[in-house]
């Protein structure tokens, strides 16, 4: 019996769909294996890519290759991945892959970084019942109440960058350091476990937000499986990796018009890094014109923020404050800022504080961008996330310091609305590690004024093209 044409067509379509589905699963499995293997290699090579060794070309290029190459493949695969049905099996595989990528870094040496020494010292000081803002690490041996601790942690003290400055980290970050020290004294693994829990919470919140925005929850892989994100959290244990669940949580709570929870979550984020205070005007706009809820947001937020930020701010009144030094002098990985600064130095009299003026201009520009996001009513959750993303990405790209781990400020928000230009950032940011061998060769200016354009210029150009295209449309 001859089948009707329509039946044959349906059978052909079904078989083709099954073939494509099977091929997609094979490709996803291969991608997962590639991502995990790249992290295993990095974990095994960590002892050869320390902050000292990364000043040589071979370790630096190895690190960049193992971050950029698999990151680029993941970035290219994301649109195809997001078109697949988000089955429980696929979501479970995505989550399992991310966990595997992270746990292989337990017990390893921090790659190309020294910030963790400050974390470990601050955590030990607080866990011992002392004030981490009171004494600079360089003076710890001279302080009678810290002398014994300094002898026990002498190798940690010796590795701290800028030991003449007191701690720059707010109160909630200090609490996390102390908990980590209680879990694994003088070891990064305690903080790595805390950040693993933070990342798992982040991916759960991302899946929730993506579904609420009508997007595939598989877009969470753009953050969860990114090699740079994994290195920053699971190997280097940068405290910035603790921010995302509190930022995303505060957005969810304020969108649901629950001001007390939104304020608490945002204040805890401020207790890790100060900058989330920039989101307060946007949250007020979300709750407008309900003055009672705005009052709850501000009062609860002020109390919680004072608790986690007050001791750090008080410490800035004395000399040797790390926060004061950072705000007034740090600059790295922002070529636009460095070129403008160089131009000022070359053309203006030295009596004009051009660097301070430029920093003030950038602060005002960031505040102006944040203000523009509050000028019109917020239409939806996606609209709220988009405005928060604009504010945080502007803060990053206008900041004089654009360290790769700072990208974690905006990457979860970019993943929550599948903003591909900004999701390209962690693919390009590993070029930062070329700075170290160039500096060792005495040509650091090649990075500062040239190569550092590689991580930001393509993204800014893509965003500008998208903006122009929408205006024309």
C-alpha positions in Angstrom: 0.0 0.0 0.0 1.4 3.4 -1.0 1.5 6.0 1.8 0.0 9.4 1.1 2.5 12.2 0.4 1.6 14.0 3.6 2.2 11.0 5.8 5.6 10.4 4.1 6.4 14.1 4.6 5.6 13.9 8.3 7.7 10.7 8.8 10.6 12.4 7.0 10.3 15.5 9.2 10.1 13.4 12.4 13.2 11.3 11.4 15.1 14.5 10.5 14.1 16.1 13.8 15.3 13.0 15.7 18.6 13.0 13.7 19.1 16.7 14.5 18.3 16.1 18.2 20.7 13.2 18.5 23.4 15.2 16.8 22.8 18.1 19.1 23.1 15.8 22.2 26.4 14.4 20.9 27.7 18.0 20.2 26.6 19.1 23.7 28.3 16.1 25.3 31.5 16.9 23.4 31.3 20.5 24.5 30.8 19.5 28.2 33.8 17.2 27.9 35.9 19.9 26.4 35.0 22.4 29.1 35.7 20.0 32.0 39.0 18.8 30.4 40.2 22.4 30.0 39.6 23.0 33.7 41.3 19.8 34.7 44.3 20.9 32.7 44.3 24.3 34.4 44.0 22.7 37.8 46.9 20.4 37.1 49.0 23.3 35.7 48.1 25.7 38.5 51.5 25.3 40.2 53.2 26.4 37.0 50.9 29.4 36.4 51.2 31.2 39.8 51.6 35.0 40.1 55.3 34.5 39.7 55.3 32.1 36.7 52.6 34.0 34.8 55.2 36.7 34.0 56.7 34.2 31.5 55.2 33.8 28.1 54.6 30.1 28.1 52.4 30.0 31.3 50.6 33.2 30.3 49.8 31.9 26.8 48.7 28.5 28.2 46.3 30.3 30.6 44.9 32.5 27.9 44.4 29.6 25.5 42.6 27.4 28.0 40.2 30.3 28.8 39.7 31.9 25.4 39.4 28.8 23.2 36.7 26.8 25.2 35.0 30.1 26.1 34.7 31.1 22.4 33.3 27.6 21.5 30.7 27.9 24.3 29.8 31.5 23.2 29.4 30.3 19.6 27.3 27.3 20.7 24.9 29.3 22.9 22.2 30.3 20.4 22.0 26.6 19.2 21.9 25.4 22.7 19.2 27.8 23.7 17.0 26.5 20.8 16.9 23.0 22.2 14.0 21.9 24.4 15.1 22.6 28.0 14.5 19.1 29.2 15.4 18.0 32.8 18.1 15.9 31.4 19.8 18.8 29.6 19.4 21.1 32.6 20.8 18.4 34.9 23.7 17.9 32.5 24.4 21.6 32.4 24.5 21.9 36.2 26.6 18.7 36.6 29.1 20.0 34.0 29.5 23.3 35.9 30.0 21.6 39.2 32.6 19.2 37.7 34.4 22.2 36.3 34.6 23.8 39.7 35.4 21.0 42.1 38.5 20.0 40.1 40.1 23.2 41.5 39.8 22.2 45.2 43.3 21.9 46.7 45.0 23.7 43.8 47.2 26.8 43.9 45.6 30.1 42.9 46.4 30.9 39.3 48.1 34.2 38.4 46.7 36.0 41.5 47.6 37.2 45.0 44.3 38.7 46.3 43.6 35.5 48.2 46.4 36.2 50.6 44.5 39.2 51.9 41.3 37.2 52.1 43.0 34.5 54.2 44.7 37.0 56.5 41.5 39.1 57.1 39.5 35.9 57.7 42.1 34.7 60.3 42.1 38.0 62.1 38.3 38.2 62.3 37.9 34.5 63.3 40.4 35.2 66.1 38.1 38.0 67.4 40.1 41.0 66.2 39.3 43.9 64.0 40.7 43.4 60.4 40.5 47.2 59.8 42.7 48.2 62.7 46.2 47.0 61.7 47.8 46.8 58.3 49.3 43.4 57.5 52.8 45.0 57.4 52.4 46.0 61.1 50.9 42.8 62.3 54.1 41.4 63.7 54.6 44.5 65.8 51.0 44.3 67.3 51.1 42.1 70.4 47.5 40.8 69.9 48.4 39.7 66.3 52.0 38.5 66.8 51.1 34.8 67.3 48.7 34.9 64.4 51.4 36.5 62.2 53.9 33.8 63.1 51.3 31.0 62.2 50.4 32.7 59.0 53.8 34.1 58.0 53.6 32.7 54.5 50.2 34.2 54.0 51.4 37.6 55.3 54.5 37.5 53.0 52.2 37.1 49.9 49.8 40.0 50.6 49.9 42.7 48.0 50.2 46.3 49.3 50.6 45.1 53.0 51.0 48.7 54.1 47.3 49.3 53.5 44.5 48.2 55.8 41.7 46.0 54.4 39.5 47.3 51.6 36.7 44.7 52.0 33.3 45.5 53.6 31.8 43.7 56.6 29.9 40.9 54.9 32.9 39.9 52.8 34.9 39.8 56.1 32.3 37.5 57.6 32.7 35.1 54.6 36.5 35.2 55.0 36.1 34.3 58.7 33.7 31.5 58.0 36.1 30.2 55.3 39.0 30.3 57.8 36.9 28.3 60.3 36.2 25.7 57.6 39.8 25.3 56.3 42.4 27.5 58.2 44.9 29.2 56.0 43.5 27.4 52.9 41.5 28.8 50.0 39.3 25.7 49.9 36.9 27.0 52.6 36.2 30.1 50.5 36.0 28.0 47.3 33.2 25.9 48.9 31.4 29.1 49.9 31.7 30.4 46.4 30.6 27.1 45.0 27.4 27.4 47.0 27.1 31.0 45.7 27.4 29.9 42.1 24.9 27.1 42.5 22.4 29.7 43.9 23.2 32.0 41.0 22.5 29.4 38.3 19.2 28.5 40.1 18.2 32.2 40.1 19.2 32.6 36.5 17.0 29.7 35.4 14.1 31.2 37.3 14.7 34.7 35.7 15.1 33.3 32.2 11.9 31.4 32.4 10.1 34.5 33.8 11.5 36.4 30.8 10.3 33.8 28.3 13.8 32.7 27.4 15.3 29.3 27.5 16.8 28.4 30.9 19.8 26.9 29.0 21.0 30.5 28.5 22.3 30.2 32.1 25.1 28.1 30.7 26.6 31.3 29.2 27.5 32.2 32.8 27.6 28.9 34.6 29.9 27.1 32.2 32.1 30.0 31.2 35.8 29.1 31.8 36.7 32.6 33.1 33.8 32.6 35.6 34.9 29.2 36.8 38.5 30.3 37.3 37.6 33.5 39.1 35.3 31.7 41.5 36.7 28.1 41.9 40.4 28.7 41.6 41.3 32.3 42.4 38.3 32.6 44.8 37.7 36.3 44.1 35.1 37.6 46.5 33.3 39.2 43.6 31.9 35.7 42.8 29.8 36.0 46.0 27.9 39.0 44.5 25.6 37.5 41.8 23.0 35.7 44.0 22.5 38.9 46.1 22.2 41.1 43.0 19.8 38.7 41.2 17.9 38.1 44.5 17.4 41.8 45.1 16.1 42.3 41.5 13.7 39.4 42.0 12.4 40.8 45.3 12.0 44.4 44.2 10.2 43.2 41.0 7.8 41.3 43.3 7.4 44.5 45.4 8.9 43.0 48.5 11.1 46.0 49.7 12.4 44.6 52.9 13.9 41.5 51.3 15.1 43.5 48.3 16.8 46.0 50.6 18.4 43.2 52.7 19.7 41.3 49.7 21.1 44.5 48.1 22.7 45.6 51.4 24.5 42.2 51.7 25.8 42.8 48.2 27.1 46.2 49.3 28.7 44.3 52.2 30.8 42.5 49.6 31.6 45.4 47.3 30.4 49.0 47.7 29.2 49.6 44.1 25.7 47.9 44.3 24.5 51.1 46.0 24.1 52.4 42.5 21.1 50.2 42.1 19.1 52.0 44.8 17.6 54.7 42.5 16.5 52.0 40.1 14.8 50.1 42.9 13.0 53.3 44.1 11.8 53.8 40.5 10.5 50.2 40.5 8.4 50.8 43.6 7.2 54.3 42.7 4.7 55.7 43.6 4.2 53.5 46.6 5.9 55.7 49.2 5.3 53.2 52.1 7.3 50.5 50.3 10.0 53.0 49.3 10.3 54.0 52.9 10.7 50.3 53.9 13.3 49.8 51.2 15.3 52.8 52.3 15.0 52.3 56.1 15.8 48.5 56.0 18.5 49.1 53.5 20.1 51.9 55.5 20.2 49.9 58.7 21.7 46.8 57.0 24.1 48.8 54.9 25.4 50.7 58.0 26.0 47.4 59.7 28.1 45.9 56.9 29.7 49.0 55.6 30.1 51.3 58.6 33.3 49.8 60.1 35.1 50.1 56.7 34.0 53.7 56.2 35.1 54.5 59.7 38.5 53.1 58.9 39.0 55.5 56.1 39.3 58.4 58.6 42.8 57.2 59.5 45.8 57.1 57.2 46.7 53.8 55.5 43.1 53.0 54.3 43.1 50.6 51.5 39.7 51.9 50.2 41.1 55.5 50.1 44.2 54.4 48.2 42.2 52.3 45.7 39.6 55.1 45.0 42.4 57.6 44.4 45.1 55.9 42.5 44.3 52.5 40.9 44.1 52.2 37.1 44.4 49.0 35.1 43.0 47.5 31.9 41.0 50.5 30.7 42.9 51.9 27.7 40.5 54.8 27.1 41.1 56.0 30.7 44.9 55.6 30.3 45.1 57.4 27.0 43.0 60.3 28.3 45.2 60.4 31.4 48.4 60.4 29.3 47.0 63.2 27.2 46.3 65.3 30.3 49.7 64.6 31.7 51.3 65.6 28.3 49.3 68.8 27.8 48.2 70.2 31.1 50.4 71.8 33.8 51.4 69.5 36.6 49.7 71.8 39.1 46.3 70.7 37.7 45.1 67.4 39.4 44.0 65.9 36.1 43.7 62.4 37.3 41.4 63.4 40.2 39.3 65.5 37.8 39.0 62.6 35.3 37.9 60.2 38.1 35.3 62.7 39.2 34.0 63.1 35.7 33.7 59.3 35.4 31.8 59.1 38.7 29.4 61.8 37.4 29.0 60.0 34.1 28.2 56.7 35.8 25.7 58.5 38.0 24.1 60.2 35.0 23.7 56.9 33.2 22.1 55.4 36.3 19.8 58.4 36.5 18.7 57.9 32.8 17.5 54.4 33.7 15.1 55.9 36.3 13.4 58.5 34.0 10.6 56.4 32.7 8.3 53.7 34.3 9.6 50.2 34.4 7.4 48.0 32.2 8.4 44.4 33.2 10.9 42.2 34.9 13.0 42.1 31.7 13.0 45.9 31.6 14.2 46.1 35.2 17.0 43.6 34.5 18.0 45.5 31.3 18.2 48.8 33.2 20.2 47.2 36.0 22.5 45.7 33.4 23.0 49.1 31.7 24.0 50.6 35.1 26.4 47.8 36.1 28.0 47.4 32.7 28.5 51.2 32.5 30.2 51.1 35.9 32.6 48.4 34.7 33.5 50.0 31.3 33.9 53.5 32.8 35.9 52.3 35.8 39.7 53.1 35.7 40.2 49.4 36.8 38.7 46.7 34.6 40.0 43.5 36.2 38.5 40.3 34.6 36.8 39.3 37.8 34.9 42.6 37.9 32.9 41.3 34.9 31.0 39.1 37.4 29.2 42.4 38.3 27.2 42.4 35.1 27.6 38.9 33.5 24.7 37.3 35.5 22.4 40.1 34.4 23.5 39.8 30.8 22.8 36.0 30.9 19.3 36.7 32.4 18.3 38.5 29.3 20.6 36.8 26.8 22.6 39.9 25.9 25.1 38.4 23.6 27.5 41.5 23.2 28.1 41.6 27.0 28.3 37.8 27.2 31.3 38.1 24.9 33.2 39.9 27.7 34.5 36.8 29.5 35.8 35.4 26.1 38.0 38.5 25.5 39.0 39.5 29.0 41.6 36.7 29.4 43.9 38.9 27.2 44.5 40.7 30.5 47.1 38.0 31.4 49.3 39.1 28.5 50.1 42.1 30.7 52.4 40.1 32.9 55.0 38.8 30.4 54.9 42.2 28.7 55.6 43.9 32.0 58.4 41.4 32.7 59.9 42.4 29.3 59.8 46.1 30.2 57.1 47.0 27.6 54.0 47.1 29.8 52.9 50.2 27.8 52.2 47.9 24.9 49.5 46.4 26.9 48.2 49.5 28.6 47.9 51.6 25.5 47.4 48.9 22.8 46.5 45.3 23.5 44.1 46.2 26.3 41.7 47.5 23.6 41.1 43.9 22.6 38.8 43.1 25.5 36.5 46.1 25.4 36.5 47.7 22.0 34.7 44.8 20.1 32.0 44.7 22.7 31.4 48.5 22.7 31.4 48.4 18.9 28.8 45.6 18.9 26.6 47.4 21.4 26.9 50.7 19.4 25.9 48.8 16.2 22.9 47.2 18.0 21.8 50.6 19.3 22.1 52.2 15.9 20.3 49.3 14.2 17.4 49.6 16.6 17.2 53.4 16.1 17.1 52.9 12.3 14.4 50.2 12.6 
